[in-house]
Amino acid sequence: MLSVLMRILGITTDLLVYSVIIPVLPFQLERLSYHNVSSLTGWLLCAYSGGLVLSTIPIAMHSERYSTRQMPLILGLIALIGSQVMFMEAPNYAVMAIARVLQGISSSMVWIVGLALLCDTTPEKNVGRQLGIAMTGLSVGLLVGSPAGGALYSRFGFRAPFIFGELCAVVDLLLRLLLIERDVALKWGYDPSEPTAVVMMDTPDASTSDIQLSSIPIAHVHGSTDIETNEVEGPIVSNKSKLPNARKLSISRKSIMDSALVRRPASLHSVIIKLSQSPRALVALTMSFVYGLVQSMQEPSLPLHLQSVWNFNSDKVGLAYLAAVLPALISSPLAGYYVDRAGSDYITCICLFFALPWWIVMTLRRSLPLFIFALGAQSFFVSGVVAPVTTELASVSRTMTGVGYAHVYGAFNLAFGIGTAVGPVIGGQIYDHVKHGWTALCCITAALIVVCVTLGFCYTGADPLLAKVLRHHYPIDSIRKTPDEESSTTDNTSRTHIVSRV
């Protein structure tokens, strides 16, 4: 649970720092006498995503190769603080853009390593729920960042939102210093991903330790095949009330811990090939791209749309963002909860299907309350897609030898980053140069959601909804249920099999 809370805080801090300047950037650029403000704002947001995309692959590969989570997180937060100071003191637009690139690099560290750490320390059956809870940080960051940015800018000036973001990042950094990684916990006989496992060390002799255990899970390892085992005779522990399944084995402590800490990640080329051959992975990454694209297309244009139609200032724009992020506080953990029970296929398709009509409603200009309600409704359903998509990627990772959590979340970060890189540019350009720019953006988003619903129906999950429908209506031998990929091969197991004889 501690890792989940830290992940919530990390995502919250990252999104707060990202969003705290969204309501104020257009007004600040206008104050500095820049023209085509929507386009310039879009390019600044694109610079952030460019840094995120360029840094994703090396960060993901380094994290899996060297089996470390804490140090990249610390370095990422230090870089985040530095980029905030740089942006705050930027004398011109070019320096602002460089600062946003550095901020994107630091964000990439926080996202990739943070999500991998969460999956490292979470039981497989609860991954969806924990990811859903962690993803509330997206909404909390936007909830606090946008209105706080608008209010601080209006009252204290341009530097105030950045100082607020820096203080939040410092608090997050201090908590990261208290982090204990799973590999370290395993050395002390505790596995956070299997809290019911018991590992009790007796007094060791010169070469071995007597260990009482019910199970000794190993670290999340793909491709670790040479796990040392020892066949030992030993009586069942007499006190079964405390350890009902425990057996007393005389085995080498070093062999268990060494095998538990082994990581044999695949090469970059191998990871790319394996992910590209998995329809589940490709669809999940496509949805990640569309999510980033949809969310970022409206960032440079929504404040200007509200200003032109209803004469909103920066304070009111920040309040409007509240309607977009408050519903996501509920939908993300709720979706994660039901993913663990119903599967990612159902939740993904339901959320996308019900998000579609609200984007059409948002093209109407007659009623401000209706617009705000539609903005909140689409946010509720769109945000509900994040938990099943990230859970789907974790499931795919467990079925691929050599592909770790950092690899799949690096791919997620890359797809999401590309979407957020091109989204602000597309949104800003369309809003500035198309007669009914906001209506065009809403129609493009609706079309993308239709594509995602279709892909999710056909490919999401170990047993997609399309396959279930075909089996129901055409129950023939040629249409068979796809076995659950998470348990179909021995590569999926995450436990050390210790051979013993009662």
N, C-alpha and C positions, 0 to 999 in steps of 0.2 A: 504493500500500500504506500510505503514511503516513496518508492520509485515512481508510482503513479502521481503522487502529489508533486514531486519534483518535476515530472514531465509536464504536468498541468502548468506549473509555474514557468517552466522554460518556454512552452508554447505561448503562454500569456505574455511573457516579457517580449518575446520576438514579435508577436503580432501587435502588441502595444507600441513598440518602437516603430514598427512599420506603418501603423495606421494613425499615430498621433499627429502626423503632418499632413495627412490627406485632406482634411477640411481647410487647412490654412495655406497649402502650397499655391493654389490658384490666386488667392488674394495677395499673398506675399509677392508673387511674380508680377501681378498687376501693379503693386506698389513700387516695384523696381523698374517700372516702365517697359516691361516685356510685352510683346504682342503674341497672338495665337497661343494664349495661355493654356488652353486645353491640350494642344499638341505638345507643348513644352512640359507640362505636368506628366503627360503620358510617357515622354522619353525619360524623365527622371524615375518613374516607376519601372520602366523597362531596364534602366541601368541596374537597379536592384536585382531584378530577375536575371540579368546577364551575369552578374557576379555569382549568383546562386547556381546557374547552369554550368558555368565554366569550372567551378570548384567541386561539383558533386562527385564526379568519377574519382579523382584522386583521394578525396576524403573517404568515400565508401571503401575503396580498395585498401587504403591504409588502415582503417578501423578493423576490417576483417583479418588482414594479414598479421597485424601486430597485437590482436586480441586486447585492444585497449578502448575504453569508453570515457573514462574520467578526463584524461588530459585534453582530447579534442574539444570536450565541452567547455573546459576552463579557457582554453585558447580562443574558442569561438566567442565567449562572453567578453573577454578582454578586447577582442577585435570589434565587437559590437559597441562597447563603450567608446573606443577610440573613433569609430566612424561617426558616432553621434556628435562628439566634440568637433570633428572636422566639418560636418555639415553645418553645425551651429555657427561656426566662425568662417564659413566659406565666403570669400569676397565676390565671387561671380558664379555664373551658371555652370561652368566647366568643373570647378572644384566641387560643387554640389553633386554633379554626376559621378565623380570619382568616389566621393563619400558613400553614395548609394551603392556603388559596385562593392566596396569593402563591406558594407552592411549585408549585402547579399551573400558574400562569402562566409561571414560569421553565422548568418542564419542557416546556411547549408550544414555547417557543423552541428548546430543545435538540433536540427530536424533529423538528419540521418542517424547520428550517433544516439540521440535521445530515444527515437523510436526503436532502434535495435536494442538499447539497454532495457526498455520496457518489455520487449518480447523475451529477452534473456531471463528476466526475473518474474515472469508470469506463467502460471500453469496453462497448458495448451487449451484446456476447456474454457478458460476465462479470458482469452486474448481479446475477443470481440468486445466484451464488456469493458475491460480495462482501456482498450484503445478508444472506445466511445467516451469514457470518462475523461481520458487525457485530452481528447479533441475538443472538450469544452473550453480548453485554453484558447482555441481559435476565437470563440465567441466572446470570452471574457476580455481578451486582448482588444478586440474590436469594440466591445461594449465600453471599456474604460478609455481606450486610446482616442477614438474619434471625438466624443463629446469633450473629453479633457483637453484635447488639442485645440478645439475651437474656443473653449472658455479661457484657457491659459493665454492663447494668442490675443484674444480681445482685451484681456485685462492687463497682461504683463509684457506682451510683445513677442517677437519671433523666437527668442532664446528659451522662453519658459517651457514650451512643450518638450524641448530636447533635454533640458535639465531634469524634468520629470522622468523621461525615459531612461536617462543615465542612472538615476537613483534606483529605479526598479531593477536595472541590470546589475548594479552592485549588490543588491540583496540576493539576487539569483546566484551570482558568483560566489558569495559567501556560503550559501547552502551547497553548492557543487563541491566545495572543499571537504564537506562531510560525507560525500558519496562513498559507499563501499561497493565495489564491483562484484559480480557473481563469482568470478574466478578467485577473488580473495576470500569470499565467504566459503567457498568449497574447501579451501585449505583448512578452515576451522570447523569442518564437519557439518556445514549447513548449506542447503540449497534453497534459495528464495523462490525458485520456480516450482519446487516441490516441498512446501512447508511441512507436509506430513511425514516426509522421509526422516528416518532416525539414523544418525551416525554418531556412535558413542565410542570414544577412544579409551582403552584401558592402558595400564602401564606398559610401555613397549620394552622389548628386550633389545639385544644388540642389532638385530636385523629385521624384526617383524613387530607388528602391533596386533593385539587382540581387539577386534572390532565387532561391535554388535550393531546390526543394521537390519532394517526391513527392506530398504532399497537405497542404492547410491546412484542417483542420476548424474549423468555427465553433462558438461556444458553443451550448449546447442552446437552440435558438430555435424557437418555434412561431409561424408567421405572418410570418416575416421573408421578404418576397418581393422587395424591392428591393435585391438584393445587387449591388454594383458589380463589373463584370468588365471586363477590358481584353484585347483581342485583339492579341497581339504576336508578331512573328516572332522566333524564337530557335533556335539550334542545340541539339541534345541534348548534355548534358554528356558530355565525353569519358571521364571516369573513372567508368565504369559499375560497376566493382567495388565502389565505395563507395555510389553512389546509382544503382541499376539503373534506376529509373523516373523519375529526376529530370530536369527540364527547366529551362533557364535562361530566366527570364522577366523582362522589365523592366516592373514594374507598381508602382502606387502603394502603398507600405507602409501609408499612412494608410487607404486604401480597404479593404484587407484587414482591418486591425485594427478599424476602425470597424464593418464589417459583421459581424465576429466577435463584437463586444461588444453588438450590438443585441439588445434584448429588447422584444417587443411583446406583453405579457400582455393577455389578455382581461379584460373587466370582471367584477365579482363575479356579476352577473346572467347574463352569458354563460357563465361557468364552471359555475354551478349548472345551467343548462339543458343544457349539453353532457354533464356527468356524469350527469344524471338520464336522459338519452336512451341511455346506454350500459348494456346489461345486464351486461357484464363489470365495469364500474365499480360498479354497484349491488350485485352479488353480492359483490365483494371488500370493499366497505364494510360490507355486512351481516355478513360473517364477521369483520371487524374489531370490529364492535359486539359480536357474540356472544363473541369471544375476551376482550374486556375485561369483559363481563358474567360469564362463567364464572370467570375468574381472580379477580375481585374479590368474587364472592358468597361464596367460601369463606374470605376473609381474616378477617372478624370471627367466623366460626363455627368454623373448623377448630381454633384454639387451645382454644376452650371445649369442643368435641367431644372432643378428646384429653384434656383435663382431667377431663371428667365420666366418660368410659369407662375410661381407663387411668391417671388421676391424674397427668397430666403437669404439670410446672411450666414456667416460662419458658425455662429452659435446654433441657429436653427438647423443647419446642415448636420452638425454633430448630433443634435437630438433626433433627426430623421434616421441616422445610422443606428440609434438605439432600437428602433422598430425592426431593423434588419438583423440585429445580432441577438436580441433577447430570446426570440423563439428557438434559436440554435442552441441555447443553453439546455433546452429540454430535449431537442431532437437527437443530438449527438449521443448522449449516454443512453437514451431510450433505444435508438437504433442498434448500438453496440450490445445492449442487453438481449434484444431479440435475435441478433445475428447468431449468438451462441446457442440459441434454441431452435430457430426456424431456418437458419442458413442465410448466407449472404445473397443468394439469388433472389429470394422473395423480397427482402428489405430493399435491395438496390432498385429493383423494378418498381416497387410500390412508391418509393420516394421520388423517383424520376417522373413517373406517370402523373403524380399529383402536383409536382412542381410546374408542369407544362402550362396549364391554363392561366396561372397568375402572371406569367410574363406577357400574355396577351392583354390582360386587364391593365397592366402597368403602362400601356400605350395611351390610355384614356387620360384626358386632361380636365374633365369636368369637376371631379371631386377629389379634394386633397385627402380626406379620411379614407376613401376607397384606395387611393394610391398607396398610402402608408400601410393599410391592411394588406394589400397585395404584396408590397415589399417584404413585410414580415412573413407572409405565408410562403412565398417562394424561398425565403431564407430558411424557414423551418424544414422544408422538404429537401432542398439542395444540400444543406448541411448534414442531413441524415445519410447522405451517400458516402461521406468520408469514412465512417467507421466500417461499413462492409467492404469498401475498397481496400483499406489498409489491412483488414483481417484476411481478405482474399490473397493479398500479397504474402502475408505470413504463412498461409496454408501452402501457397505455391513454393515458397522457400523450403518448407519441410519435405517436399517431394523431390527436390533436386540435389543431387550429390555435389558438394562443393559450393553451393550457392547459399550464402548466409543472409541473416536479417539485414545487415548493413548493405548488402548488394541490392536486395529488392527495394529497400527504402531509399537507397541511392537512385535507383531507377524511378521510383515514385517522385523523388525530389526533382529529378531531371525533367520528367514529363510535366510536373506541376510548374517548375521554373520556366520551361519554354512557354507554357500557357500564360503565365503571368508576365513574361517578357514581351510577347506579341500582343497580349490583350489590351494594355493601356494605349499602345500605339494605334491599334485598330480602332479602339473606342474613341480616342481623341480625334483621329483623322476623320472618322465617319461623322462624329458629332459636329465637327467644324465645317465639313465640306458637303454634306448631304442635307438637303432641304429639311427633311424630317429625320434628323439624325438619331434621336432617342427611339423613335418608332422602329427605325431600321435595326438598331442594336437589339431591341427586344425580339424582333422577328428572327434575327440570326441566332440568338440564344435559344429560342423555341425550336428552331430546326436542329440545332446541335443536341438538344435534349431528346428529340425524337430518334436521332441516330443512336444515342447512348441507350435508350430504352430497348431498341431493337437488338443491339449487341449484347446487352445484359440478359435479355430473354434467351438468346441463343447460346451464350458461352459462359456466363457467370456461374460459379459453383462447380463442385466435383460432379454433380448431376444437374445440368441446367434445366430451366423450366421448359424449354422447347422439347428436350428429350422426355420429360415427364408427360407433357401433353401428347406427344406422339405415341408413347406407350399406352396412354389411357384410351386413345381413339383407335389406334392400330396395334393391338397387342400381338405382334408377330415376333418370331425368334430373331429376325434381323435387327430389331430395335431393342437392344438390351440396356439395362441400367448400368451406367458407368460406375465401377466400384469407387469407393471413397479413396481418393488419392492420398489422403493423410494416413491411411492404415494399410495400403495395398502392398507395400514393399518393406523390406527390413531396413531400408535406408531411412525410413520415417521415424524409427524408434529413437527415443532420446534417453534411454537408460543403459547402464552398464549391465550386461548379463554375466553374473558371477556363478560359475558352475560349482555346486555344492552337493553334498550327499548327506542325507539325514542319518 
